[in-house]
């Protein structure tokens, strides 16, 4: 067999994906999970109006989706008070992150993120032959001052910052985030990932200002709107940045069903508020359980809570035991964040199963 002429970049990359999905584990185990609370999905479904719109659009699946995402961009522009030309819609934030890296990073460039932050950004950096430079979290929060300082130090074209944060669920107030955006070094663009902002309290998201060409803000329909499987998200940025997206994006990357569902979802304010209430209730159930067990936990502005079980070894052991009880959960990947397990908000039945299992296994964790 002749040698496959892979590029030098592909030849040096590991054959891995950023996440091991619950379906992969189910196939390995030969059994489905009873509680799927580790993937940061929504346990509360999608808007009934979105379901109806998606069912109607399914009949037209023989047609391509609108390559301009016109109606959805029009609705999002009105929702956020920006121009349509300042919005790019694509197949989720993961896809948009890949486009950002391809658009703004040259091979060999050094790019800045936080050690332990969302790994898909890192995946794209490696995939386009960049070098990832990280700064540590500070008190379980991403450190915007350190991110800005490091970006200036290494001449980074990109710096990534999530608010609220994944995997810790912590957040910074709008004034802190605004100072971060105002101090992005010359020649650098900040990616502000706001995937969880719909769960956050007032005062977390600064006003959206697409006139700043050094900031890209990313939002999604995967979390509060419950459309993770439909793969649809969007970026808000200066119109010249959006033009850059349009030069390289897959213009048929968003299907008609997702477009219809997202358009209906953005209009269903009552459903979104209902999900927010359910998530707030679920967070309290988790923190009440942690308090009862004497475990520290981190205040969260997301649809999960990071509960501190003492060490990475104890957290990994807990995840393995929960998996034996058919509960899918994840944890941060690096120390010192990995002392926590990241408990997602589930249904009442999922919470009941989790609590029984968690209480049962906690005494058996290694010292």
N, C-alpha and C positions, 0 to 999 in steps of 0.2 A: 504493500500500500504506500502510495506516495505521501510525502509530508504535507499536512494541511498548511497553507500559507497564512496563518494567523498574523496579525500585526504584532509588533513588539509589546504593545500595551496589553493585548489579550493574552499573550504568552506568559506574562509575568503575574497575571491576576489569578487569585484562587477561584476555584469553581464553587462559589458559595452564593447564597442570597442573604440579605440583611436579617431576615426573620425566618424562623421555622414556624410555619402555619399550623393551626390546630388540626387541619385536615391531614397534614403529613404525619402528625403524631397519632391521629386516629387510625390511619392506614398501618402504621407500625404496630400499634397496640391491638388492632382488630376490633376496636370498640369505640363508639362515639362518646364524647364528653357529655355529662349531664348538666354541667355549668360551664359556659364559655365566657368567662369574665376576665380573660387576659389579653384580648386583642384590641381593647379600646374602641370597641364597636358600641352601638346603641342597643340596649335590651328593650327599647320602647317602640321599635318599628319606625315607620315613616308616616308622614301625613296621609290621612285618608284621601285628601284631594290629590296628593301626589300619586297615590296608588291608582286612582281613577285615570289620571292623565297618562300614566305610564302604560296602563292597560290599553288605552285608546291608541297610544303611539306604537304599541307592539304590532298592531295591524299593518303599520307602514314600515316595518323593519326591512322590507325589500328596498327601501329608499335610504340613501346616505343621510346622515345628519347634516344640518346646516353648517358648512365649514366656517362661517363667520360667527356662529352662536349669537345671532343678532338679537332675537327676542330676549334671551337670557341676559345678555350684556346690557340691553336696554333697561330691563327690570333691576339689575344689580346697580347700574349707574344711578337710577332714581333712588334706590334703597340707601346708597352710600353718599349721595350728593356729589357724584363725580361725573365726568364725561365718559361716554362709551369707549372713546379712544384711549382711555386710561385703564381699561380692563382687558385681561386675557383669560379666557376660559380653556381649561384642558382637563385631561383625565386624572384629576387628583393632584394634590400638592407634590407627591412623589415625582410625577411626570414634570411638573413645573420646576422642581429643584434640578432635575437633569437638564432642562433647557437653560436655566440660569447658569449652570456650570459651563455648559457648552458655549453659551453666548458671551460669557465674561471672563473665563479662565483660560489662559494659554497653557499648553503642556509645560510642566515644571514650576508653574506658579505655586506659591504658598498661600493657603487659604485657612482662615481661622474659625474655629468653633470651640465648644466647651467639651471637656473630657467626660464622656458618658451621655452626651446629648443625642438627639434623634439620629440613628445610624444611617438612614438612607441618604442623607446629605454626604456623609463620608464615603458611601458606596459610589456616588457619582464622581466625587473628587478623584478617587482611585481609577474609576472607569475612563476618565478623560485625562489621566496621567498628570494629576496635580499632586501636591504634597499637603497633607493635613497637619496643621499646627493647632494644638489645643491649650486651653487654660483650664484650671480646676474650678469646680463650683465653690462658692463661698456661702457657708451656712445653709447648704442644700438648695441654694438658688444659683442660677447662672449669674455670672459676674460681669455686668455690662462695662464697668470701668476697665477691667482686665482685658476684655475682648477688644475694646477700642485701642488700648495701649499696645496689645500684641499685633493688631492689624497694622498700626502705624510702624511698629518696629520691623516687621517682616515685609512691608510693602504689599500687603494682601489686596488682590482685586475684589475679594469677597469676604464678608464676615457674617456668620449665621448666629441668630439669637431667637429663641422661642419664648413667647410670653402669652399665656401661661406655659409652663415648661412640661415637657415629656422627657424623662420618666418620673420626675419628682412631684409634679402637680403644683409646685410653688409659682409665685408670680411677683412681678414688680408693679408699682403704681405707674400711672400714666406719665407723671412728671419725670420719673426715672427713665422710662422708655424714651420720652421726648428728648431728654438730655443725651441719651445714647445716639439717637438719630441725628441730632444736631452736631455731634462730634465725629461723625464718620470721616476718616482721613481722606484727603484729596486722592483721587484715583481709585477709590474703593467704593463698593456698593454693599449696603447692609440688606440681608434677607431677614425680615421680621416674620417669623412663622406664628400665625395667630389661629391655628387650627382649633384651639380649645376656648377661644375668646367668648363664644356664645354661652359658656358655663360660668364665666367670670363675673364678679360683682362690678358695680359701677366704679369708674375711676381707674380701670386697668388699661383700656385702649385709648391712646391719644387721638385727637382729631385726625382724620385722614387728609393728607395734603399731598396729592400727586405732583405738585409743582417741584418737589425735591427729587432730582434725578439720581440721588444716591441711596434711595430706599425703595425696596420692593416689599409690599405687604401681602401675605398669602392667607387665604381663607378657604374653607372646605364645606362641602355638604355631607362629609363622611361621619361627623360626630353628632352634634345636636340634631341635625336633620335626618340622621339615620340612614344615609345613602352610601355607606362605605362600599358595598358591592357594586354600585353603579359607576364608581370612579369618576367623580366630577368635583373640581375645585377651581379656584381662580386667583389671579394676581392683580393687585391694584398698584399702579406705578405711573411715573411720568410717561407721557405718550411716546417719547422716543424709545424708552425701554420696551414698551408694548410693541412698537414697530420691530424692535429686535426679536422679540418672541415670535412675531408673525413671519419673520424671515426663515425660521428654522423649525417651527412646530409642525406636527402632523395635523393638517387641517381637517382631516376626517377622524381624528382621534377620539372625539366625544360622540357617542351614538345618540340616535333620536330619542330613545327611551329615557336615557339619563337627562337629556336636555329638557324633555317635557316634565320629568319629575322634579328637577331643580327649579324650573320656572314656577310650578305649582307650590313647591315648598316655601319659596321665598315670600310668597303671598299669604301663607297660612300662619299668621302670627299666633293664633290661639294654640295651635299644636306645639309650636316652639316653646311657648311659656309653660305648657303642660310638661314637656320633657324636662325643662329646667327645674320645675318643682319636684319631679320624680328623682332627678339626680341629687338635688339638695337633700331630700329625704334619705336616699341611699347612702350618701356620704356620712350622714349622722348615724345611721345604723352601723356602719363600719367603725367609726370613731368610738361609738358607745361600746362596741365589742372589744376594741383595742384597750379602752380605758378599763373595762372589766377584767381584762387579762393582764393588766399592768404593762402594756406595751406602748411605747411612744409612737406618735403618728405625726405626719406633716399636714398642716392646713393645706387644703387643695382648692384650686379654682378650675378643676377639670372633672371628668367623669370617672375618676379613680382616686384612690387614696394610697399613699405610700406609708406602710406600717413597718416600723423598725423592730426586727426580731433579734438584733444584736450583732450579727456578723454575716459575711457572705456565705460561709459554710452552712450556717443555720438557715439562711434564706434558701439556698439551693436544696437543702434537705427538706425544707417545708414544701417547696414546689414539687419535689419528687413524690412526697407523701400525698399531697393534694391530687396529683395526677393519678395515683393509685385509686383514689376515691372518685375518679372521673371528673375532676375539676381542672380546667385549663386556666393557668395564670402565668404571668411573666414577672421579671424583676429587672432592675438596672444591671448593666453589664460590667461595670467597673467599680473598684473601691474608691472612696468610702460609700458611694451610693448603694452598692450591692448588699449592704446590711438590711435593706428594705425589701419587702414584697409589695408589688403594685396591685392592689385589689380593685378590680373594676366594679362599677355599679351594675348590678344585675336585677333580675326580677325577685319577687318575694321568695319564691321557691329556691332560686339560686342562692340567695343570701342565707336561707335556713340551712341548706346543704353545706355551704361554706362554713358557717359558724360551727356546726356540729363537727365537721372535719378538722377545722382549725383548732378547736378546743381539745379534740382528741389527740392530735399529734404534737401540740406545743410542748408537753412534758418530755417527749421523746427526742427533742432536738439535741444535737451535740453541744457540749459545753464550749 
